[in-house]
Amino acid sequence: MADGMSSEPATDAEESVKVGSQVHERMKFPLRMISQVVRGFGRGSSELGIPTANLSAEGGQFGDTNFDDLPTGIYWGFARIGDEGNVYKTACSIGYNPTYKNKTKTIEPHLIAPESDSRRHVSSCQETILKDFYDQTIRLSLVGYLRPELPFEGLDKLIDAIKNDIKNTEMLAGRKEDRNVIEEEAWVKSSDGI
């Protein structure tokens, strides 16, 4: 077409990205959460090589909303576990993991150790593996939206997408001149309420 637009119909994935982006443009960031780390499905570590610190839906604080109303998608931000002083850049999935067809909504942040950390490239797909954090408090601030949840044809494509999310998270969370980055990293490190 002369206007540069394709005459081909959009795929389901393209439509999902478009709709997801429009919804998330209206969202108010940051999304701050305080909850407990609980056991997930166990696929992050064992099948994907990308472990997550799953948040409990019970008794957690989820900004100015509740767990069930949190919008699905893939986000970037910061997290801290327990009293540990380390704040980690975080790629986080909120939703139903469409590749696995989950019926239960989850919040699954993957904490990213710095490049120089010995725990950074030790998983089967060269990502961070930290210790188990079950029953510890997690402080999580989602500063921005990366993409919608999408079903992938096979684990290799899912892993590639997650690794790209991690790469984008590192770039976005590394912008030290960005006021939101500075403020949310400081909030995660603090003991302030939501």
C-alpha positions as CSV (number, residue, x, y, z in Angstrom):
1,M,0.0,0.0,0.0
2,A,1.1,3.5,-0.7
3,D,0.8,4.6,3.0
4,G,3.3,2.0,4.1
5,M,0.7,-0.1,5.9
6,S,0.5,-3.7,5.1
7,S,-2.6,-5.0,3.4
8,E,-2.1,-8.4,5.2
9,P,-4.4,-9.1,8.2
10,A,-2.8,-8.8,11.6
11,T,-2.0,-12.1,13.3
12,D,-3.4,-12.9,16.7
13,A,0.1,-12.1,18.2
14,E,0.2,-8.7,16.5
15,E,-3.3,-7.9,17.6
16,S,-2.5,-8.9,21.2
17,V,0.6,-6.7,21.1
18,K,-1.5,-3.7,19.8
19,V,-4.3,-4.2,22.4
20,G,-1.9,-4.8,25.2
21,S,0.1,-1.7,24.4
22,Q,-3.0,0.4,24.3
23,V,-4.2,-0.9,27.6
24,H,-0.8,-0.4,29.3
25,E,-0.4,3.1,27.9
26,R,-3.3,4.1,30.3
27,M,-1.8,2.3,33.3
28,K,-0.3,4.2,36.2
29,F,3.2,3.1,37.0
30,P,4.9,2.1,39.2
31,L,3.0,-1.0,40.4
32,R,4.3,-1.6,43.9
33,M,3.8,-4.9,45.7
34,I,4.8,-6.5,49.0
35,S,4.0,-10.2,49.4
36,Q,5.5,-13.5,50.4
37,V,7.5,-15.8,48.1
38,V,5.6,-19.1,47.4
39,R,6.3,-22.2,45.5
40,G,5.2,-22.0,41.8
41,F,4.8,-24.7,39.2
42,G,8.6,-25.4,39.3
43,R,9.0,-24.9,35.6
44,G,11.1,-21.7,35.7
45,S,14.1,-23.5,37.1
46,S,13.7,-27.0,35.8
47,E,12.3,-26.5,32.3
48,L,13.3,-23.0,31.3
49,G,16.5,-22.4,33.3
50,I,15.0,-19.0,34.4
51,P,13.9,-19.3,38.1
52,T,11.3,-17.0,39.5
53,A,10.3,-15.8,43.0
54,N,6.5,-16.3,42.8
55,L,4.3,-13.9,44.8
56,S,1.5,-15.1,47.1
57,A,-1.9,-13.9,46.2
58,E,-3.0,-14.3,49.8
59,G,-2.3,-11.4,52.2
60,G,-0.1,-9.4,49.8
61,Q,-0.3,-5.7,49.1
62,F,-0.7,-4.9,45.4
63,G,-0.6,-1.2,45.0
64,D,-4.0,0.4,44.9
65,T,-5.7,-2.8,43.5
66,N,-6.0,-6.4,44.3
67,F,-4.2,-9.5,42.9
68,D,-7.1,-10.5,40.6
69,D,-7.3,-7.1,39.0
70,L,-3.6,-6.7,38.2
71,P,-3.2,-6.4,34.4
72,T,-1.5,-9.3,32.6
73,G,1.7,-8.8,30.7
74,I,5.5,-8.8,31.0
75,Y,7.0,-5.9,33.0
76,W,10.4,-4.6,34.1
77,G,11.3,-3.2,37.5
78,F,13.2,-3.9,40.7
79,A,12.9,-6.5,43.5
80,R,14.4,-7.2,46.9
81,I,13.9,-10.4,49.0
82,G,13.7,-10.3,52.8
83,D,16.2,-8.3,54.7
84,E,18.9,-8.8,52.1
85,G,20.2,-5.4,51.0
86,N,20.5,-6.3,47.3
87,V,18.1,-4.8,44.9
88,Y,17.8,-6.7,41.6
89,K,16.7,-5.6,38.2
90,T,13.6,-7.7,37.5
91,A,11.7,-9.0,34.5
92,C,8.2,-10.1,35.7
93,S,5.3,-12.0,34.2
94,I,1.8,-11.4,35.5
95,G,-0.8,-13.7,34.1
96,Y,-1.7,-17.2,33.0
97,N,1.4,-18.4,31.1
98,P,-0.4,-19.0,27.9
99,T,2.3,-21.4,26.6
100,Y,1.4,-23.7,29.5
101,K,-2.4,-22.8,29.4
102,N,-2.5,-22.1,33.2
103,K,-5.9,-21.6,34.8
104,T,-4.3,-19.8,37.8
105,K,-3.0,-16.2,37.6
106,T,0.6,-15.8,38.9
107,I,3.1,-13.0,39.5
108,E,6.6,-14.4,38.6
109,P,9.6,-12.0,38.8
110,H,12.9,-13.2,37.6
111,L,15.6,-11.5,39.6
112,I,18.7,-10.5,37.5
113,A,22.1,-10.5,39.2
114,P,24.6,-8.0,37.9
115,E,27.0,-9.2,35.1
116,S,29.9,-9.4,37.6
117,D,28.0,-11.6,40.0
118,S,29.1,-15.3,40.0
119,R,25.4,-16.4,40.1
120,R,24.6,-14.6,36.9
121,H,25.3,-17.1,34.1
122,V,24.9,-20.4,35.9
123,S,21.5,-21.7,34.7
124,S,21.0,-24.0,31.8
125,C,20.2,-21.0,29.6
126,Q,22.9,-18.8,31.1
127,E,20.7,-16.8,33.4
128,T,20.7,-16.0,37.2
129,I,20.1,-18.6,39.8
130,L,19.8,-17.3,43.3
131,K,18.9,-19.4,46.4
132,D,15.4,-20.4,47.3
133,F,13.4,-17.6,48.9
134,Y,10.3,-19.5,50.0
135,D,8.2,-17.7,52.8
136,Q,10.4,-14.6,52.7
137,T,9.0,-11.1,52.0
138,I,9.5,-9.7,48.5
139,R,9.3,-6.0,47.6
140,L,8.6,-5.6,43.9
141,S,8.2,-2.4,41.9
142,L,7.1,-2.7,38.3
143,V,8.3,0.5,36.6
144,G,7.2,-0.3,33.0
145,Y,5.5,-2.6,30.5
146,L,7.5,-4.7,28.1
147,R,4.9,-6.7,26.1
148,P,1.7,-8.8,26.4
149,E,1.6,-12.4,27.4
150,L,1.8,-14.6,24.3
151,P,1.6,-18.3,23.6
152,F,4.8,-19.6,22.1
153,E,5.3,-22.7,19.9
154,G,7.8,-24.6,22.0
155,L,10.0,-23.9,24.9
156,D,12.9,-22.6,22.8
157,K,10.8,-19.7,21.5
158,L,9.6,-19.0,25.0
159,I,13.1,-19.0,26.4
160,D,14.3,-16.7,23.6
161,A,11.4,-14.3,24.4
162,I,12.2,-14.3,28.1
163,K,15.9,-13.7,27.5
164,N,14.9,-10.8,25.3
165,D,12.8,-9.5,28.2
166,I,15.8,-9.8,30.5
167,K,18.0,-7.9,28.0
168,N,15.3,-5.1,27.7
169,T,14.9,-5.0,31.5
170,E,18.6,-4.5,32.0
171,M,18.7,-1.7,29.6
172,L,15.6,0.1,30.9
173,A,16.4,-0.4,34.6
174,G,20.0,0.7,34.0
175,R,19.0,4.3,33.0
176,K,20.4,6.0,36.1
177,E,19.3,9.4,34.8
178,D,15.6,8.4,34.8
179,R,13.8,9.7,37.9
180,N,11.4,6.8,38.0
181,V,14.3,4.3,38.0
182,I,16.0,6.2,40.8
183,E,12.8,6.5,42.9
184,E,11.7,2.9,42.5
185,E,15.0,1.3,43.1
186,A,15.2,3.4,46.3
187,W,11.6,2.4,47.3
188,V,12.5,-1.3,46.9
189,K,15.6,-0.9,49.0
190,S,13.6,0.9,51.8
191,S,11.1,-0.4,54.3
192,D,8.5,2.2,53.3
193,G,4.9,1.2,52.8
194,I,3.3,1.2,49.4
